[in-house]
Amino acid sequence: MLTVPHTTRGIWPTRIAHGRFAATVRRDHPTGCQVALLGLPDDAGVKLNHGRVGAAGGPRAVRAALAGYGAAQAHWPTVFDAGDVVPARTLGETHARVTAATTALLDAGLFPIAIGGGHDLTFPFVRAVAAKYPKLIGLYFDAHLDVRETPGSGMPFRKLIENCGVPALHLHGYRLWVNSPEHRAWFLHHGGKIHPDGADVVLPRGKNLFVSFDLDVLDAAHAPGVSALNPSGWTVPHAEQWIYACGECPRVRCFDLMELNPRHDAAHRTARIAAHLLLAFIEGYSHR
């Protein structure tokens, strides 16, 4: 029996119709499963960086949206819901809990997918993966560099370079006007590469990769329910191409979808996009 520390059961809709994808997700035990969902319902880091709070509700909103999608294909991997990491009193303690929970999933031979939650939680999530797969290369989709030196949702990738031995980062979706020149200079000096929006769908070289998707890379017209609105972001089909390719690539060791903010999500549009992209990743994963 797998014990995932510091977690509670994930919250799903009370009634899930037969034939829906959510009805195939196992919640009792991971026997026979290949993929694990881990909810990260915390936005303390967003608050520290003066963003729009509400991303703590992201995991529940993603699960609710998943309940509206059709059943998994026969060739899809079986998914285990590992529950939600319970936030602690401090950001550092919460991060320690995320790392411990992720480590338990990796030790059980499961591929971890995190749904959040503030983007700072990518740091402790990937920290566990980097301990298992040294020299992990980062691929992330975000309007922001997220290499601040101060605690909060804007610091995960700086921490991964400084603390976890990540030698290179590849960023897609970067927007010049919401990043400081100092952070751009630091990023480029520490092995970072900013890719143009029209880049071909080709994943970086490296034996092991991690992938992080911040929903604010998407245009606000499509995805209003995020912590920081992006008035000039990606379309969903463009993002889907990339996420499918990431799921398909056997060198990708983990994946997260971050910064869903249901407080600002009109008609649950962004939650449905998040669920759609999650399923695109799983579809890609099924072809490994």
C-alpha positions as CSV (number, residue, x, y, z in Angstrom):
1,M,0.0,0.0,0.0
2,L,1.5,3.4,-1.0
3,T,1.6,6.1,1.6
4,V,2.0,9.6,0.2
5,P,3.0,11.8,3.1
6,H,1.3,15.1,4.0
7,T,-1.6,14.6,1.6
8,T,-5.4,14.4,1.8
9,R,-7.8,12.9,-0.7
10,G,-8.3,14.9,-3.8
11,I,-11.7,16.6,-4.2
12,W,-13.8,15.4,-7.2
13,P,-17.4,16.1,-8.1
14,T,-19.9,13.9,-6.1
15,R,-21.3,12.3,-9.2
16,I,-19.2,11.4,-12.2
17,A,-21.0,9.9,-15.1
18,H,-19.9,6.5,-16.4
19,G,-17.8,6.9,-19.5
20,R,-16.0,10.0,-18.3
21,F,-12.2,10.2,-18.0
22,A,-12.5,11.0,-14.3
23,A,-14.4,7.7,-13.7
24,T,-11.2,5.8,-14.7
25,V,-8.9,7.6,-12.3
26,R,-8.0,5.4,-9.3
27,R,-8.2,7.0,-5.9
28,D,-7.7,4.0,-3.6
29,H,-4.5,2.4,-4.6
30,P,-1.9,2.8,-7.4
31,T,-1.6,-0.9,-8.4
32,G,-1.4,-1.1,-12.1
33,C,-1.1,2.6,-12.6
34,Q,1.7,4.4,-14.5
35,V,0.9,8.1,-13.8
36,A,0.1,9.9,-10.6
37,L,-1.7,13.2,-10.1
38,L,-0.6,15.3,-7.2
39,G,-2.6,18.4,-6.2
40,L,-0.7,21.4,-4.9
41,P,-3.5,23.7,-3.4
42,D,-1.4,26.6,-2.1
43,D,-0.9,30.2,-3.3
44,A,1.1,31.6,-0.4
45,G,3.9,32.3,-2.9
46,V,1.5,34.3,-5.2
47,K,0.5,36.4,-2.2
48,L,4.1,37.1,-1.4
49,N,4.7,38.4,-4.9
50,H,1.5,40.5,-4.7
51,G,-0.3,38.5,-7.4
52,R,-4.0,37.6,-7.6
53,V,-4.6,35.0,-4.9
54,G,-7.0,32.1,-5.6
55,A,-4.7,29.5,-7.2
56,A,-5.0,27.4,-4.1
57,G,-8.3,26.3,-5.7
58,G,-6.6,25.1,-8.8
59,P,-6.4,21.4,-8.2
60,R,-10.1,21.1,-7.3
61,A,-11.0,23.1,-10.4
62,V,-8.9,20.9,-12.7
63,R,-10.5,17.7,-11.2
64,A,-14.0,19.2,-11.7
65,A,-13.2,20.0,-15.3
66,L,-11.8,16.6,-16.0
67,A,-15.1,15.1,-14.9
68,G,-16.6,16.7,-18.0
69,Y,-14.4,14.9,-20.5
70,G,-15.0,11.6,-22.2
71,A,-13.4,8.3,-21.1
72,A,-9.7,7.5,-21.5
73,Q,-8.7,5.7,-24.7
74,A,-7.9,2.0,-24.4
75,H,-4.2,2.7,-24.9
76,W,-3.9,5.4,-22.2
77,P,-2.0,4.8,-19.0
78,T,-4.0,4.2,-15.8
79,V,-3.9,7.3,-13.6
80,F,-3.8,7.3,-9.8
81,D,-4.9,10.4,-7.8
82,A,-2.4,10.8,-5.0
83,G,-4.4,13.5,-3.4
84,D,-3.5,17.1,-2.4
85,V,-0.4,18.1,-0.4
86,V,-1.6,19.9,2.8
87,P,-0.1,23.4,3.0
88,A,2.0,24.1,6.1
89,R,2.5,27.2,8.2
90,T,5.4,28.5,6.2
91,L,6.4,28.4,2.5
92,G,9.5,26.4,3.3
93,E,7.6,23.8,5.2
94,T,5.0,23.5,2.4
95,H,7.9,23.0,-0.1
96,A,9.4,20.2,2.0
97,R,6.0,18.5,2.0
98,V,5.7,18.7,-1.8
99,T,9.2,17.2,-2.2
100,A,8.4,14.4,0.2
101,A,5.1,13.5,-1.5
102,T,6.7,13.6,-5.0
103,T,9.6,11.4,-3.8
104,A,7.1,8.8,-2.6
105,L,5.5,8.7,-6.0
106,L,8.8,8.4,-7.8
107,D,9.9,5.6,-5.4
108,A,6.6,3.8,-6.3
109,G,7.6,3.9,-10.0
110,L,4.9,6.4,-11.0
111,F,5.2,9.3,-13.4
112,P,4.3,12.5,-11.4
113,I,2.0,15.2,-12.7
114,A,1.4,18.2,-10.4
115,I,-1.6,20.5,-10.6
116,G,-1.5,23.8,-8.8
117,G,-1.2,26.2,-7.2
118,G,1.5,28.9,-7.2
119,H,4.4,28.5,-9.5
120,D,6.8,28.5,-6.7
121,L,5.6,24.9,-6.0
122,T,7.4,23.8,-9.2
123,F,10.7,24.2,-7.3
124,P,10.0,21.5,-4.6
125,F,8.2,19.3,-7.1
126,V,11.1,19.2,-9.5
127,R,13.6,19.1,-6.6
128,A,12.4,15.6,-5.9
129,V,12.8,14.6,-9.6
130,A,16.2,16.2,-9.8
131,A,17.4,14.1,-6.9
132,K,16.5,11.0,-9.0
133,Y,17.6,12.3,-12.4
134,P,20.8,14.4,-12.0
135,K,21.5,17.3,-14.5
136,L,17.8,17.7,-15.3
137,I,17.2,20.1,-18.1
138,G,14.3,22.5,-17.7
139,L,11.6,23.3,-20.3
140,Y,8.9,25.7,-19.3
141,F,6.1,27.7,-20.7
142,D,5.5,31.1,-19.0
143,A,5.2,34.8,-19.8
144,H,7.7,35.3,-16.9
145,L,11.2,34.2,-16.2
146,D,10.5,33.4,-12.6
147,V,14.1,33.8,-11.4
148,R,13.5,36.3,-8.6
149,E,15.9,36.1,-5.7
150,T,13.1,36.7,-3.1
151,P,10.7,34.0,-1.9
152,G,7.4,33.7,-3.7
153,S,5.8,32.4,-6.9
154,G,8.4,34.2,-9.1
155,M,11.5,32.3,-7.9
156,P,11.2,28.5,-8.8
157,F,13.7,28.4,-11.7
158,R,16.4,30.4,-9.9
159,K,16.1,27.9,-7.0
160,L,16.4,24.9,-9.3
161,I,19.6,26.2,-10.8
162,E,21.1,27.3,-7.5
163,N,20.0,24.4,-5.3
164,C,19.3,21.4,-7.5
165,G,22.0,21.3,-10.2
166,V,19.8,22.2,-13.1
167,P,22.3,23.2,-15.8
168,A,20.1,24.8,-18.4
169,L,16.6,26.2,-18.8
170,H,14.5,26.7,-22.0
171,L,11.7,29.2,-21.9
172,H,8.8,29.5,-24.3
173,G,6.1,32.3,-24.2
174,Y,8.4,35.0,-22.7
175,R,7.0,38.5,-22.7
176,L,9.6,41.3,-22.5
177,W,7.4,43.9,-20.7
178,V,6.7,41.8,-17.6
179,N,10.3,40.9,-16.8
180,S,13.1,43.0,-15.5
181,P,16.4,43.5,-17.4
182,E,18.3,42.2,-14.3
183,H,16.3,39.0,-14.3
184,R,16.8,38.5,-18.0
185,A,20.5,39.0,-17.6
186,W,20.7,36.5,-14.8
187,F,18.7,34.0,-16.7
188,L,20.9,34.2,-19.8
189,H,24.1,34.1,-17.7
190,H,23.0,30.9,-16.0
191,G,22.4,28.7,-19.1
192,G,18.9,30.1,-20.0
193,K,17.6,30.2,-23.5
194,I,14.5,32.2,-24.6
195,H,12.8,30.7,-27.6
196,P,10.6,32.7,-30.1
197,D,6.9,32.0,-30.3
198,G,7.3,30.5,-33.8
199,A,9.9,28.0,-32.8
200,D,9.5,24.4,-34.2
201,V,8.1,21.9,-31.7
202,V,11.5,20.3,-30.8
203,L,12.4,19.5,-27.2
204,P,15.8,20.4,-25.9
205,R,18.7,18.0,-25.9
206,G,19.5,16.2,-22.7
207,K,19.0,12.8,-21.2
208,N,16.4,14.0,-18.6
209,L,14.0,16.9,-18.9
210,F,11.3,18.4,-16.7
211,V,8.4,20.4,-18.1
212,S,6.4,23.1,-16.4
213,F,3.4,24.9,-17.9
214,D,2.2,28.2,-16.3
215,L,-1.3,28.9,-17.6
216,D,-0.5,32.6,-17.9
217,V,1.5,31.8,-21.0
218,L,-2.0,31.7,-22.7
219,D,-3.8,34.7,-24.0
220,A,-6.1,36.3,-21.4
221,A,-9.0,36.1,-24.0
222,H,-8.8,32.3,-23.6
223,A,-7.5,31.9,-20.1
224,P,-8.7,34.6,-17.7
225,G,-8.4,32.4,-14.6
226,V,-4.7,32.9,-13.8
227,S,-2.7,34.7,-11.2
228,A,-1.3,37.2,-13.7
229,L,-3.2,38.0,-16.9
230,N,-1.4,37.9,-20.2
231,P,-3.0,40.2,-22.9
232,S,-0.7,38.9,-25.6
233,G,-0.3,35.2,-25.0
234,W,-0.5,31.8,-26.8
235,T,-3.5,30.1,-28.3
236,V,-4.6,26.8,-26.9
237,P,-3.9,24.8,-30.1
238,H,-0.3,26.1,-30.1
239,A,0.1,25.1,-26.5
240,E,-1.5,21.7,-27.2
241,Q,1.1,20.9,-29.8
242,W,3.9,21.4,-27.4
243,I,2.3,19.6,-24.5
244,Y,1.5,16.6,-26.6
245,A,5.1,16.4,-27.7
246,C,6.3,16.7,-24.1
247,G,4.1,13.8,-23.1
248,E,5.3,11.7,-26.0
249,C,9.0,12.2,-25.2
250,P,10.5,9.5,-22.9
251,R,13.1,11.9,-21.7
252,V,10.5,14.0,-19.9
253,R,10.5,12.9,-16.2
254,C,7.7,15.0,-14.8
255,F,5.1,17.6,-15.7
256,D,3.1,20.3,-14.0
257,L,0.3,22.7,-14.8
258,M,0.4,25.7,-12.6
259,E,-1.4,29.0,-11.6
260,L,-5.0,28.1,-12.3
261,N,-7.0,30.7,-10.4
262,P,-10.7,29.7,-10.3
263,R,-11.6,32.9,-8.4
264,H,-11.2,34.8,-11.7
265,D,-12.2,32.1,-14.1
266,A,-15.3,33.1,-15.9
267,A,-17.5,30.1,-16.9
268,H,-14.6,27.8,-15.8
269,R,-12.9,28.5,-19.2
270,T,-9.4,28.2,-17.9
271,A,-10.0,25.1,-15.9
272,R,-11.4,23.4,-19.0
273,I,-8.2,24.4,-20.9
274,A,-6.1,23.1,-18.1
275,A,-7.9,19.7,-18.2
276,H,-7.6,19.7,-22.0
277,L,-3.9,20.2,-21.9
278,L,-3.5,17.6,-19.2
279,L,-5.3,15.1,-21.4
280,A,-3.1,16.1,-24.3
281,F,0.0,15.3,-22.2
282,I,-1.5,11.9,-21.2
283,E,-2.3,11.1,-24.9
284,G,1.3,11.9,-25.8
285,Y,2.5,9.8,-22.9
286,S,0.5,6.8,-24.1
287,H,2.6,6.7,-27.3
288,R,6.0,6.4,-25.5
